[in-house]
Amino acid sequence: MPVVTVDWWSGGKQESRRELVEEVTATVSRIAGCPQDAVTVIIRDVEQSHWGKGGRLASDN
């Protein structure tokens, strides 16, 4: 039972989440050889002020 967690910046559209879940589920199911019902996808929204890269907060860019 694969579990995939996706962290992304908050504010994404519901349709984008739906498409992401569908595509990730289909790909993991195909590669892992398991039914799609066995795949769990968790999407976590992260505020840009809580996300850093290269020593800088994403909200500072």
Z-matrix of the N, CA and C atoms (Angstrom, degrees):
N
C 1 1.437
C 2 1.528 1 109.91
N 3 1.307 2 117.43 1 90.09
C 4 1.465 3 120.79 2 -179.87
C 5 1.526 4 112.26 3 -66.97
N 6 1.324 5 114.91 4 140.67
C 7 1.459 6 122.22 5 173.52
C 8 1.522 7 107.22 6 -123.18
N 9 1.317 8 116.58 7 124.23
C 10 1.454 9 122.36 8 -179.37
C 11 1.527 10 107.90 9 -116.40
N 12 1.327 11 116.47 10 128.57
C 13 1.456 12 121.34 11 177.27
C 14 1.521 13 109.01 12 -112.47
N 15 1.317 14 115.74 13 129.89
C 16 1.459 15 122.42 14 178.96
C 17 1.523 16 107.68 15 -116.94
N 18 1.317 17 116.62 16 120.47
C 19 1.460 18 121.71 17 173.02
C 20 1.517 19 107.49 18 -99.83
N 21 1.335 20 115.97 19 129.04
C 22 1.456 21 119.28 20 175.71
C 23 1.514 22 109.33 21 -148.13
N 24 1.315 23 114.84 22 166.30
C 25 1.458 24 119.36 23 -178.16
C 26 1.518 25 109.64 24 -64.33
N 27 1.304 26 115.52 25 140.65
C 28 1.460 27 120.44 26 178.99
C 29 1.525 28 110.13 27 -65.73
N 30 1.316 29 114.53 28 158.27
C 31 1.456 30 120.19 29 177.95
C 32 1.509 31 113.95 30 104.66
N 33 1.337 32 117.89 31 2.64
C 34 1.459 33 119.95 32 178.84
C 35 1.520 34 112.10 33 -68.71
N 36 1.297 35 116.04 34 156.75
C 37 1.462 36 121.64 35 -179.01
C 38 1.526 37 110.42 36 -80.19
N 39 1.320 38 116.11 37 150.22
C 40 1.463 39 122.36 38 178.81
C 41 1.528 40 110.63 39 -58.05
N 42 1.314 41 117.87 40 -40.57
C 43 1.466 42 120.83 41 179.87
C 44 1.526 43 110.74 42 -64.16
N 45 1.322 44 117.54 43 -36.43
C 46 1.469 45 120.49 44 177.31
C 47 1.519 46 110.67 45 -65.22
N 48 1.321 47 117.40 46 -40.11
C 49 1.469 48 121.26 47 176.94
C 50 1.524 49 110.46 48 -62.50
N 51 1.308 50 115.90 49 -45.36
C 52 1.461 51 121.34 50 -179.12
C 53 1.530 52 110.19 51 -59.49
N 54 1.320 53 116.58 52 -47.44
C 55 1.464 54 120.88 53 -179.68
C 56 1.525 55 111.12 54 -64.02
N 57 1.325 56 117.37 55 -41.34
C 58 1.461 57 121.35 56 178.50
C 59 1.524 58 110.94 57 -60.74
N 60 1.331 59 116.76 58 -46.83
C 61 1.465 60 120.87 59 179.78
C 62 1.527 61 110.86 60 -61.66
N 63 1.316 62 117.01 61 -43.33
C 64 1.472 63 120.54 62 179.40
C 65 1.518 64 111.64 63 -62.11
N 66 1.331 65 116.84 64 -47.49
C 67 1.464 66 121.31 65 -176.32
C 68 1.531 67 112.36 66 -69.25
N 69 1.328 68 116.65 67 -43.60
C 70 1.462 69 120.16 68 179.17
C 71 1.524 70 109.88 69 -64.52
N 72 1.311 71 116.44 70 -43.34
C 73 1.464 72 120.68 71 179.06
C 74 1.520 73 111.27 72 -59.64
N 75 1.315 74 116.98 73 -47.83
C 76 1.468 75 120.67 74 -179.32
C 77 1.522 76 111.58 75 -61.86
N 78 1.319 77 117.27 76 -42.81
C 79 1.462 78 121.19 77 -178.29
C 80 1.522 79 111.57 78 -67.88
N 81 1.323 80 117.09 79 -47.48
C 82 1.465 81 120.39 80 -179.71
C 83 1.528 82 110.17 81 -63.62
N 84 1.308 83 117.11 82 -42.02
C 85 1.460 84 121.08 83 178.46
C 86 1.525 85 111.38 84 -58.97
N 87 1.327 86 115.61 85 -45.50
C 88 1.474 87 120.22 86 -179.71
C 89 1.517 88 111.40 87 -63.92
N 90 1.323 89 117.73 88 -46.67
C 91 1.460 90 121.40 89 -175.79
C 92 1.529 91 111.52 90 -72.82
N 93 1.340 92 116.77 91 -40.27
C 94 1.465 93 120.54 92 -177.84
C 95 1.529 94 112.43 93 -80.95
N 96 1.328 95 116.07 94 -14.51
C 97 1.463 96 119.34 95 -179.79
C 98 1.522 97 112.54 96 69.37
N 99 1.316 98 116.18 97 36.37
C 100 1.458 99 120.25 98 -179.92
C 101 1.524 100 108.86 99 -124.60
N 102 1.325 101 117.16 100 162.15
C 103 1.467 102 118.58 101 177.45
C 104 1.522 103 111.37 102 -68.09
N 105 1.313 104 116.01 103 152.67
C 106 1.463 105 120.19 104 179.91
C 107 1.523 106 111.75 105 -60.49
N 108 1.324 107 117.28 106 -30.73
C 109 1.464 108 120.10 107 178.99
C 110 1.523 109 112.70 108 -65.08
N 111 1.329 110 117.35 109 -16.44
C 112 1.465 111 120.88 110 -179.52
C 113 1.527 112 112.23 111 -87.04
N 114 1.333 113 117.34 112 -9.58
C 115 1.466 114 121.87 113 -175.80
C 116 1.530 115 109.62 114 -94.88
N 117 1.326 116 115.52 115 129.02
C 118 1.463 117 121.86 116 175.19
C 119 1.519 118 108.62 117 -112.35
N 120 1.321 119 116.47 118 131.77
C 121 1.464 120 121.94 119 176.74
C 122 1.521 121 107.75 120 -119.62
N 123 1.326 122 116.09 121 125.66
C 124 1.448 123 122.30 122 178.06
C 125 1.522 124 107.99 123 -113.58
N 126 1.318 125 116.26 124 125.73
C 127 1.471 126 121.13 125 177.64
C 128 1.517 127 107.54 126 -109.12
N 129 1.322 128 115.61 127 123.30
C 130 1.462 129 120.58 128 179.37
C 131 1.522 130 109.29 129 -114.02
N 132 1.325 131 114.82 130 124.69
C 133 1.458 132 120.86 131 176.29
C 134 1.526 133 108.97 132 -83.53
N 135 1.314 134 115.65 133 132.76
C 136 1.456 135 121.20 134 178.62
C 137 1.528 136 107.69 135 -124.72
N 138 1.319 137 115.79 136 126.72
C 139 1.461 138 119.90 137 176.27
C 140 1.530 139 109.49 138 -63.97
N 141 1.313 140 117.14 139 143.28
C 142 1.460 141 120.79 140 -179.49
C 143 1.522 142 111.50 141 -60.52
N 144 1.321 143 116.75 142 -26.72
C 145 1.464 144 119.84 143 178.46
C 146 1.530 145 112.07 144 -75.06
N 147 1.337 146 117.15 145 -6.57
C 148 1.467 147 122.58 146 177.34
C 149 1.522 148 111.24 147 -111.46
N 150 1.315 149 117.80 148 14.17
C 151 1.467 150 122.90 149 -173.74
C 152 1.521 151 107.60 150 -126.91
N 153 1.314 152 117.01 151 121.81
C 154 1.457 153 120.51 152 179.65
C 155 1.510 154 111.73 153 -122.92
N 156 1.308 155 115.41 154 147.68
C 157 1.464 156 121.48 155 176.96
C 158 1.519 157 107.90 156 -151.94
N 159 1.303 158 116.02 157 133.39
C 160 1.468 159 120.10 158 178.27
C 161 1.515 160 112.83 159 64.32
N 162 1.338 161 116.73 160 28.46
C 163 1.439 162 120.40 161 177.79
C 164 1.521 163 115.36 162 81.84
N 165 1.325 164 116.42 163 9.29
C 166 1.464 165 120.32 164 -179.03
C 167 1.527 166 109.61 165 -132.00
N 168 1.321 167 115.88 166 148.61
C 169 1.447 168 120.51 167 172.77
C 170 1.527 169 109.42 168 -73.63
N 171 1.308 170 116.10 169 141.75
C 172 1.468 171 120.35 170 178.73
C 173 1.524 172 110.77 171 -61.25
N 174 1.318 173 117.15 172 -31.03
C 175 1.461 174 120.35 173 -179.44
C 176 1.529 175 112.28 174 -70.29
N 177 1.319 176 117.90 175 -14.22
C 178 1.468 177 121.71 176 178.89
C 179 1.515 178 112.98 177 -86.48
N 180 1.309 179 117.15 178 -7.36
C 181 1.475 180 120.49 179 -178.61
C 182 1.499 181 111.81 180 -86.51
